[in-house]
Amino acid sequence: MDFPKIVSGGQTGADRAALDWAIANCIPHGGWCPVGRLAEDGPIDTLYNLQETPKADYLQRTEWNVRDSDATVVFSQKPNLTGGSLATMKLAAEHGKPCLHISALQTPIENAGQLRVFIQKNDVHILNIAGPRATGEPEVGEFIQLVLKELFEKW
């Protein structure tokens, strides 16, 4: 099984960290972003292979990334999800898509093992990666990159 394509919405924090990691490791990437490439820090760079939704609506972007993926993983530093991260989990349930929440309560090695099992069990070829913005959890990007590095090294 090949390493899955990574999709995300391009927002700062979790989304951008996942896309940056995919680019740095030559993993196919993509996803949906709001029209105008809307993000909290301004327009999302065209370096990211993202398609624009018809609306400047974060929820539409989130739903379309869930819908068009085989499964979703939501990363967070904190054990409880809020805001868009919680909405992502709910949308995955509504669409009948497998969804996993990974928090920093476990080590990157433990989380990578859990994610690998999840990907293999659900035969994931397109993995949506979501989580909080950088303003909500500034360290979430580094956490995601550590977990993905561990996962990729043992793939």
Solvent accessible surface area in square Angstrom, and as a share of the most:
residue,aa,sasa,rsa
1,M,109,0.49
2,D,121,0.63
3,F,23,0.10
4,P,2,0.01
5,K,73,0.31
6,I,0,0.00
7,V,11,0.07
8,S,0,0.00
9,G,3,0.03
10,G,0,0.00
11,Q,7,0.03
12,T,16,0.09
13,G,12,0.12
14,A,0,0.00
15,D,10,0.05
16,R,42,0.15
17,A,9,0.07
18,A,0,0.00
19,L,0,0.00
20,D,52,0.27
21,W,13,0.04
22,A,0,0.00
23,I,57,0.29
24,A,81,0.63
25,N,47,0.24
26,C,121,0.72
27,I,15,0.08
28,P,85,0.54
29,H,22,0.10
30,G,4,0.04
31,G,14,0.14
32,W,43,0.15
33,C,0,0.00
34,P,0,0.00
35,V,64,0.37
36,G,51,0.49
37,R,31,0.11
38,L,71,0.35
39,A,6,0.04
40,E,61,0.27
41,D,91,0.47
42,G,28,0.26
43,P,113,0.71
44,I,4,0.02
45,D,83,0.43
46,T,112,0.65
47,L,100,0.50
48,Y,16,0.06
49,N,95,0.49
50,L,14,0.07
51,Q,112,0.50
52,E,76,0.34
53,T,2,0.01
54,P,96,0.60
55,K,120,0.51
56,A,65,0.51
57,D,54,0.28
58,Y,61,0.23
59,L,97,0.48
60,Q,27,0.12
61,R,26,0.09
62,T,13,0.08
63,E,56,0.25
64,W,52,0.18
65,N,5,0.03
66,V,0,0.00
67,R,94,0.34
68,D,65,0.33
69,S,2,0.01
70,D,53,0.27
71,A,1,0.00
72,T,0,0.00
73,V,0,0.00
74,V,0,0.00
75,F,0,0.00
76,S,1,0.01
77,Q,54,0.24
78,K,113,0.48
79,P,70,0.44
80,N,116,0.59
81,L,25,0.12
82,T,103,0.60
83,G,56,0.54
84,G,54,0.52
85,S,8,0.05
86,L,73,0.36
87,A,28,0.21
88,T,4,0.02
89,M,52,0.23
90,K,117,0.50
91,L,16,0.08
92,A,0,0.00
93,A,79,0.61
94,E,133,0.60
95,H,66,0.30
96,G,66,0.63
97,K,55,0.23
98,P,44,0.27
99,C,37,0.22
100,L,26,0.13
101,H,48,0.22
102,I,1,0.01
103,S,16,0.10
104,A,39,0.30
105,L,133,0.66
106,Q,85,0.38
107,T,71,0.41
108,P,41,0.26
109,I,108,0.55
110,E,92,0.41
111,N,1,0.01
112,A,6,0.04
113,G,36,0.34
114,Q,74,0.33
115,L,0,0.00
116,R,70,0.26
117,V,95,0.54
118,F,22,0.09
119,I,0,0.00
120,Q,82,0.36
121,K,165,0.70
122,N,44,0.22
123,D,86,0.45
124,V,0,0.00
125,H,102,0.45
126,I,56,0.29
127,L,0,0.00
128,N,4,0.02
129,I,0,0.00
130,A,12,0.09
131,G,18,0.17
132,P,23,0.14
133,R,91,0.33
134,A,37,0.29
135,T,108,0.63
136,G,46,0.44
137,E,14,0.06
138,P,98,0.61
139,E,99,0.44
140,V,1,0.00
141,G,15,0.14
142,E,119,0.53
143,F,16,0.07
144,I,0,0.00
145,Q,63,0.28
146,L,81,0.40
147,V,0,0.00
148,L,0,0.00
149,K,104,0.44
150,E,33,0.15
151,L,3,0.01
152,F,75,0.31
153,E,109,0.49
154,K,122,0.52
155,W,71,0.25
